[in-house]
Amino acid sequence: MSFTSPVVIGLEIHVQLNTRTKLFCGCRTSADAPNSATCPICLGHPGAKPVLNRIALEKAAVLALALGCTINATVQFSRKTYFYPDMSKNYQITQFELPLGADGALVLDSGKRVGIKRAHIEEDPAALVHQSEASYTLVDYNRSGVPLVEIVTEPAMDDPEEAREFIKKLMHVISYCKVFDENEGIIKADANVSIKETGYTRVEIKNITGAKEIERALEAEVARQHRCVKDGETVVQETRGWDAAAGITKAQRLKESEDDYGYIIDPDLPTIIMSDAMVATLRQLVPELGADKAKRFVDQYGIDDVDAQVMAKEIELGQLFERVAQRVEPVLAARWMRRELRRALAAANVSAADVDDANLVELLLLLQHKTITDRIGQRLTDRLVVEGISPAAVVKSEGLGAVSDEGAIKAVVVAVIKDNGAVVEDFKKGSDKAFNFLVGQCMKQLKGKGSPQVITKILKEALA
């Protein structure tokens, strides 16, 4: 959706780190029964002292480095004071004065650089469980203290589509860094949006999940602000929630300023100094990211740029390609995996990580040596993904090898021409679609086993 007047968008994304224990205590980060993974520290009991989870710090630093951030040597934590049922000690431990990382960026496909102002560590509040038919709300403190990285962008995006693209690119970086559990973890975003007509009065939309929902929520909110201006209503600085089912944002409360939180340095947590050697060690853990991997695929394997980008974006697919490309012609492997293998995987809801390397190599070698046609290859790809078959064994047992005998193909061509006189006339009048139809009919008669090259050659000779 495009808008006729300037829009300013910034994002605050909260990423749950995939640690076994919480940020400041030894409680596990996942539990089934409500309030079963808690202790005096994450419940905020008087006298309970937090201790920083080193693994969480390291994972957060790796992610910040992957986003191009500069790591601050001094690691300090602050208390963000607010009074709400989801924070039993009435403050959240976060970073304010000195974030772990700052001044990073992600580059969109258009070449636009979206700056990352800061990437800092903080604890998650508890979860509020709203009762639909009751006048009370329950609190589950299992999430209280779960480690998060908050990534704050500059207000650099001017279209909801850019915000959606940013989230998707961020997810690729997070996936490569392996700091997030896609099955158990949570990623939520708060979006700040304003339009020129309101004097850029900033409205925050809280707790949106998913790139598509980010775009929908922003489109709805921008449209709402334009309606307010048109109707002579005032757009106030406030926090709103996103109702995905209704497709609207709803007012929650007036937006706080940073001063309202009364940040102070947390006296219970010592200042940590990250040495140059420690940062250098963590920098070595930053993986080769998608853009660099795609460029290397093109340079090293000579594959198509679009194929390379697809392989690089899907981690398991890219890893499978690199293993297979050692034994199969890389251009063929990339083309087939990008199109046919991904199609079959999506249809079966199967991951590339579950594909047997040896079976895929067998299939690609059959195609490379033209032992089978592409059409038979498509069928075998589906069965390889779902059944885990050996393509070579199936080709042998079911007689699926490509038919290239010119005599057998010529007999089929003659029959197809005889049965499709009107189409032949259309071809003679210059119709390419007519010729392709005749090729398709020959392939159908040969049950997909006819060599397309031989069919095309004999058909052209017969129609000359």
C-alpha positions, -999 to 999 in steps of 0.1 A, spaced: 0 0 0 14 34 -10 7 67 9 6 101 -6 23 119 23 55 112 42 55 84 68 82 78 94 86 43 109 109 29 135 110 -6 150 118 -20 184 122 -58 181 125 -81 211 143 -114 204 142 -142 230 177 -158 233 178 -196 232 195 -201 266 187 -229 289 183 -207 319 171 -172 326 190 -140 324 198 -135 361 189 -168 377 192 -205 372 155 -211 364 148 -229 331 134 -208 303 107 -232 294 81 -249 315 46 -264 311 28 -256 343 22 -219 351 46 -204 377 66 -236 379 99 -221 367 104 -194 393 126 -185 422 131 -156 446 153 -138 420 128 -138 391 100 -132 415 117 -101 429 118 -112 466 137 -88 489 173 -96 493 175 -119 462 206 -110 441 207 -114 403 237 -130 386 242 -124 349 240 -153 325 273 -153 306 259 -173 277 231 -148 272 257 -120 271 278 -138 245 248 -147 223 236 -111 224 271 -99 215 273 -122 185 239 -110 172 249 -74 177 282 -79 158 264 -97 130 242 -65 127 273 -44 123 271 -29 158 301 -16 178 303 -34 211 306 -12 242 334 -24 264 315 -14 295 285 -36 303 260 -20 327 225 -27 337 198 -3 347 164 -5 365 135 7 344 108 15 370 72 10 364 43 -5 383 24 -32 365 14 -68 375 38 -84 350 68 -71 369 67 -82 406 97 -62 417 82 -30 401 112 -25 378 127 -43 348 164 -49 345 176 -36 312 203 -15 296 198 22 291 228 44 294 252 20 276 236 -6 252 257 -37 245 259 -27 208 253 5 188 255 20 154 247 -11 133 226 -14 101 207 -37 77 206 -29 40 173 -34 22 171 -47 -14 167 -12 -27 201 -3 -12 186 17 16 205 15 48 183 12 79 204 22 109 203 2 141 205 26 170 211 1 197 210 -36 206 207 -42 243 199 -70 268 170 -70 291 147 -94 310 113 -103 298 83 -95 321 58 -121 332 29 -131 309 -6 -118 316 -33 -143 310 -66 -125 303 -97 -144 311 -124 -138 284 -153 -144 307 -139 -132 340 -133 -99 356 -97 -108 365 -63 -114 348 -39 -142 358 -1 -137 359 23 -164 349 59 -156 360 75 -184 341 86 -158 314 98 -133 340 135 -130 336 138 -148 302 167 -132 283 158 -108 254 178 -87 230 160 -55 220 170 -41 186 160 -5 181 162 10 146 165 45 135 132 60 123 144 54 88 116 35 71 89 54 52 67 25 41 51 -5 58 66 -27 31 101 -16 41 93 -25 78 82 -60 66 114 -64 46 135 -53 75 120 -79 98 125 -106 73 162 -97 68 166 -95 106 152 -130 109 177 -143 84 206 -128 105 191 -142 137 187 -177 120 223 -177 109 236 -167 143 216 -196 159 207 -174 190 169 -181 187 148 -212 190 122 -210 162 100 -237 180 101 -223 215 112 -187 213 92 -155 207 100 -125 186 78 -94 191 80 -59 176 68 -25 187 64 -2 158 66 36 161 48 55 133 39 90 125 27 111 95 36 146 83 0 159 87 2 154 125 35 171 129 50 136 132 32 128 165 46 94 173 22 65 180 35 32 192 19 -2 183 29 -28 208 36 -65 206 32 -74 169 44 -108 158 54 -117 123 67 -97 93 33 -98 76 15 -85 107 40 -57 110 30 -45 76 -7 -49 82 -6 -31 115 14 -2 101 -9 2 71 -39 2 94 -24 28 118 -13 51 90 -48 49 75 -63 57 109 -41 87 114 -50 100 79 -87 96 88 -82 115 121 -66 144 102 -94 144 76 -121 144 103 -104 171 123 -95 148 152 -62 151 171 -37 123 169 -21 119 204 11 104 214 0 70 227 5 33 229 -19 12 209 -24 -26 205 -29 -45 172 -61 -65 168 -51 -88 140 -86 -104 137 -103 -70 133 -74 -54 113 -73 -23 135 -52 -7 162 -68 0 196 -58 27 222 -42 13 253 -26 42 272 -8 75 267 28 70 257 54 74 284 86 93 279 120 79 289 121 102 319 89 86 333 108 54 339 133 69 363 163 48 351 190 42 376 221 19 374 212 -14 391 233 -16 423 229 -54 425 248 -60 392 285 -53 388 299 -35 358 315 -59 334 344 -50 311 345 -68 278 381 -69 267 393 -65 232 403 -102 232 368 -113 243 352 -92 216 376 -106 190 368 -141 201 330 -134 198 336 -119 164 349 -152 152 316 -168 161 297 -145 137 288 -167 107 290 -159 71 257 -141 65 232 -144 36 245 -116 14 281 -127 17 272 -163 12 251 -155 -20 281 -136 -35 304 -165 -27 280 -190 -43 281 -170 -75 319 -166 -74 327 -202 -63 301 -223 -81 292 -200 -111 255 -203 -104 227 -178 -112 225 -148 -89 188 -154 -81 195 -191 -74 224 -181 -51 202 -156 -31 175 -182 -25 201 -208 -14 217 -183 9 184 -172 25 174 -207 34 201 -220 57 194 -257 55 189 -255 17 222 -237 13 241 -262 34 225 -291 14 235 -274 -18 272 -270 -8 274 -307 1 257 -318 -31 277 -294 -53 308 -313 -45 295 -343 -65 271 -328 -91 273 -300 -116 266 -270 -94 245 -250 -119 222 -279 -124 220 -286 -87 212 -250 -79 185 -247 -106 168 -279 -96 170 -274 -59 157 -238 -61 127 -248 -82 117 -284 -79 132 -294 -46 118 -263 -28 84 -270 -44 84 -306 -32 95 -296 3 68 -270 6 41 -294 -6 52 -320 19 60 -295 47 94 -310 50 127 -293 58 158 -295 35 176 -308 66 156 -340 63 166 -347 27 191 -376 23 222 -363 5 229 -396 -13 194 -398 -27 195 -362 -40 229 -367 -56 215 -399 -73 186 -379 -87 207 -350 -99 232 -373 -116 204 -390 -134 193 -356 -147 229 -345 -154 235 -376 -175 201 -373 -192 192 -408 -180 158 -394 -171 137 -365 -183 129 -334 -163 93 -346 -160 103 -379 -145 128 -360 -123 99 -339 -109 80 -371 -100 111 -386 -84 117 -354 -64 83 -356 -48 88 -393 -39 124 -386 -26 110 -360 -2 80 -379 10 92 -416 8 130 -413 9 134 -435 -22 166 -442 -41 159 -426 -75 183 -449 -93 166 -480 -79 132 -467 -88 142 -458 -124 156 -493 -128 127 -512 -113 99 -491 -129 116 -486 -163 116 -448 -161 147 -442 -181 146 -416 -208 135 -428 -243 159 -415 -268 155 -441 -295 146 -421 -326 126 -449 -342 102 -452 -312 99 -414 -309 93 -409 -346 63 -433 -345 48 -413 -317 54 -380 -336 37 -393 -367 7 -404 -346 4 -370 -328 6 -351 -361 -21 -372 -376 -44 -368 -345 -40 -330 -343 -45 -316 -378 -59 -283 -366 -30 -277 -343 -6 -285 -371 -22 -259 -393 -19 -233 -365 18 -241 -363 22 -236 -400 7 -202 -396 34 -193 -371 20 -203 -337 47 -213 -312 20 -224 -287 8 -249 -313 43 -264 -315 47 -266 -277 13 -283 -276 25 -310 -300 56 -315 -280 35 -320 -249 13 -345 -266 44 -365 -276 56 -364 -240 22 -376 -228 23 -405 -252 57 -414 -240 46 -411 -204 71 -383 -197 101 -405 -206 108 -391 -241 139 -370 -245 126 -334 -252 156 -327 -274 150 -357 -296 112 -351 -297 118 -314 -307 143 -325 -334 121 -352 -350 89 -330 -347 105 -301 -365 118 -325 -393 83 -340 -397 66 -306 -399 91 -291 -423 
